[in-house]
Structure formats: structure tokens, C-alpha cells
Amino acid sequence: MEYTVQKLARLAGVTGRTLRYYDEIGILKPARVSASGYRIYGQAEVDKLQQILFYRELELDLESIQTIINAPSFNEVKALKEHRDKLLTKQKRLEGLIESVDRTLAAKEGSINMSDKEKFEAFKQNRIDENEAKYGKEVRGKYGNETMDKSNAKLKGMSKNQYEQGEKLGEEVLKVLNEAFKTGDPAGELAQRAADLHRQWLGFYWDSYSKEAHAGLAQMYVDDERFTAFYDKEQPGTAEFLRDAIYIYTGMQKQ
């Protein structure tokens, strides 16, 4: 079946302006344009729009989505299974937050006592669940179950202050990395500072550190399009730049 912009917009619950914008940026082109100038969409475009909207629900930006769905390795069935897993994780995360809000309300009303540590349990568990859903399979395959389990346990055992420090440091890594990328020099002072900050950030979550593991993780940022999409969100090529900076920082050779 074929659809015009307006018909597909009504079917998908989006605006015609959205579809025209998707065409303009190249993320969703029509199958053809009619003799009268109407954009015409077929089944392949319908399925692709569904994928785009799934990723939007998962809060990915359009540039990252375009990178993922246009990758040569993109597999629609695999992507749908991953969408389902991520949505279930999101559901579990929301349920945990709702429970935390309920307990906080009960504490404010005086019916229960709630420690400072408990106030952050839901946030830490959400981080663990999200990381497992996104990267668990790859990380466990590369570093083993014990390494991943120890990392999760370390996160769960963090104090309020440690958790906030880790979050703040993660933001600083991205800020310095984006500035360093503009220099174009992975061996430069800014890039090496970003690599060092990245090592410090890993210290909040890794049970132990090694240069080999650090370099291996940096390579995974390039090999896995989901990591690449995260780091390339602001400036395409940032994941490779970070990888190169970390290889220089650790003195390791590229794999």
C-alpha cells in the first residue's frame, strides 16, 4: 500500500511537517515523487518510520538514529527485539522511580523512615538496568560476567556523594572531549586531559583498572554503533577521536 504525506502522517500520529523535515535531512525519503509533486511512501518507508519513532521514544536524537538505521550492519528484526528489551527496561525503571516517589511521600508524611542512601537506590538501579540493556551483552562478552557484576555491585554500594561525583565527572569528560575534538589533535593537552578524566570516571564504576582494558573499551566505542552514536551526538568522529586519545594515553597499540 502507498501513502501520501498526509495519509502517512495520520497513520503514524505525526505531522506532515515532520515527514517533510525527515525527507529534507535524509533520514526518511519517500519511495518516489508523483508527477504532480506529491511524496509517495511505500511499505519499506512505513517500516523505517516505525523504527525511527521507536528510537525517538527511547530519546535518541535524529542524527544518532540516522547513523544507526543507515549502518550496513543494521538488522530490522534484531532492532525490534532490542527495542522491546529497552522498553521493558524503561518500564522497570519507571516502576522503580514510582516506588521511590511513593516511599519518599510516605517518609515526608511521617509513616516510614527513609535513609539518604535509600533516596538514591532507584537512580542507581536504573543506571544498572539501562547499562545492562544497552551494553550488557557486549561488555560481558568482552570482559566476563564477574567484571560486569563487580561493576554493578560497586555502583549499588556508592554513597550519595560518590554517585553525584561520578555523574559530575561524566559530564566533565564530555565537555572536555568536545573541546579537545575541535583541536583535531588526540595527542594534544586537551585530548589527553579528556583521556585522563575518562580514566578517573571509570574508577567510579570499575572494580580495577588496567591500560589494556581501557584501550579495549575505547575500541568498543568505535566498533559498536550505539557507543559511537552516543559520543558522535554533538560532533561526528568524536568516538574515534576519544579512542585515539586513549590509545596515546595508555601507550597501547590500535587493534
N, C-alpha and C positions, 0 to 999 in steps of 0.2 A: 504494500500500500504506500502511496505517496502523499506528502503533506506540504502545504504552503507554510509560510512563516506563521500566519495567524492560526492555522489549524494545529500545527505542532506546538505552538505556544499554549493554546488552550488545553491540549492533551497533556502537556508536561507541567502545567501550572506555573509557567514563567511568562515573561513579557516578550512581545515581538522585538522590542528594543534589545533585550538580552540576546536573542538569537542573531540579530543583525550585528551586534557587537562581537559575538563569538565568531562570526564569519569574518569580520574585519581583522581580528587578531590572529585568525587562522586556527583556532582550537576546534572549531566545528564548521566546516564548509558544507554548503548544500551539495547534493548529488549532481545537480545541474541547474541552469537558469533557463526558464522558458523563453520562447520567442517574444513574449510580452514583458519580459524582465522580472518575472516572479522567481524567487528562490524556491526550489523544489527539493524536498528531503525524502530519502528512501529509508528502508529498514536498517541499513548499516548506520545511518546518521541518527536514527531513533535510539539504537543501542548505544551509540557513542555518547549521546546526550545523557542517557541514563547513567553511564559511568561518570560523566562529568558531575552530575548532580549528587551522586553518591560521594564523590571526593569532596564536593563543596560542603556536604553535611558533616564530613569529617574535618572541616575547617582548613582545608588546603587552599592556597591561593591559586589563581588560574595559571600562572606561569609554571608552578610546580606540577599542576595537573597535566598541562600540555607536555611537559618533559616526560612524565610517566607514561601517558597513553600513546605517545608517539615513539617510545623507545622500541627498538627492534625486538626486544625480549618480552614485550607486553603480551599477556595472555588473558583474554576476557574471562574465561571460566575461573582461572586462578584468582583474578582480581575480584570477582564476585564472592568467592569464598573468603578472601581477605577482608572484603567489605563487611561480610556477615560477622566475622570474628571481631573486627574492630567495633562494630555497632553493639555487639554483645558486651564487649569490654566497656564501651561508653555507658551502656545501660547499667552495668555493675558499678561503674564509677559514680553515676548519678545516685544510685540507690545508697551507696556508701556516704555520699555527701548529705543526702536527705536524712539518713540516720544520725549523722554528726550534728546537723542542724537541730533535729529533734532532741538530742541529748543536751545540746547547748541551751536550748529553750528551757528544758527541764531543770538544768543547773541554775539558770537565771531566775527561775521561779522558785528555787529552793527545794525541789523534790529529790534531787540527787546531787552528789558531789562530782566534779569533773576536773581532773588534773590538767595542768598545762600540756603535758605530754599527750593526753587523750585528745586534746583540741586539734592536734596535728596528725593524728593517726590516719584519718581518712585521706588527707592530702598525700601522705607518704605511700599509702597502699594504692592510691590512684596512679602515682608515678610508677610503681612496680608493675601494676596491671597493664598500663599503657606501654611500658617498655617491653614487657613480655609479648604483648600482642603485635607490636611493630617489629621488634628486632630479636625476640627471644630465640627463635629457631636458628637464626644465623649466628648469634653470639654463642649459644650453647654448642652449636656445631663446630665453631672455631676454637672456643676456649674451654668447653666442657661444662657439664651441669654443676659441678662443685663450685666453679668460679662464679657462675651466674647466681647460684643460691647464696653464696657468701656476700656477693654484692647486694642482693635483695635484703639479706639479714642486716647488713651494715646500714642500709638506708632506713629500715624499720627501727633500728636502735638509735637513730640520731636524736639529739636533743633539739628543742625549738631553735636554739641559737645556731647549732650546726646546720640544720635544714635551711635556715634563712641565709647563712653564709654560702652554702652550696648553690642556692638559687642566684644569689647576687654575683657570685664568681662566674657562673654560667653565662649570665648577661654580659659581664665584662669581657669574657672570651670572645663573644660575637662582636662586641663593639670594637675591640682592638683588631680583631681579624678583618673586619670590613675596612678599617682604616689602612691596615697593612696591605690589603689586596690592591688598593689604589696605587701603591708604590710599585707594584709589579715585581718585587724582589723578595722571594721566600727566604733568602739568607739575610735580609736586612734586619735592622734593630727591632722595628715594629713587629715583623713577622715572627722573629724569634721570641719576642715577648709574648705574642699570642700563643706560640707553641708551649712556652713555659707556663702560662696561665692555664692552658688546656691540661698540662700535666698536674697542676695543682688541683684543678677541678676534678680530674679523675681520682685524686686522692680521697675525695669525699665519698666515692662510690666503689672503688676497687679495694679488695682486701689487701692486695700487694701490687707493687708497680715494677715493671721491667721495660727497658727500652724496646725490646723485641715486641712485646705486647702492644706498646704504644704505637709503634710503627705499623703493626698489623691492623690495629683499629683504624689508623689513618688511611690505610689502603682500602679497608672496607667502606669508608666514606665515599670512595670513588667507585668501587665495584658495585655497590648496592644503590639503585636509583632512588630509593626512599631517603637514604642518608644524603645523597647528592642533592636531591630536591630541597631538603631542609637547609643545607649550607648555601646552595645556589639561589635561594629565595630572593635575596636582595641583588646579588651580582653573580651571574653565571660564570662558572670557573672557580668559585671560591673553595669548593671541596678539594679540587686538585691542588690549589694553592696551599691550603692547610696541610694536605698530605705531603707536599714537597717541603714545607717549612718544618714539619715534624720529623721527616727523614733527615734533614740537615741537623735539627736539634738533637736527635738521638744518635746521629752518626751511623745510621743503618742504610743499607742499600735498597733501592726500589725493587719490589718483587716483579 
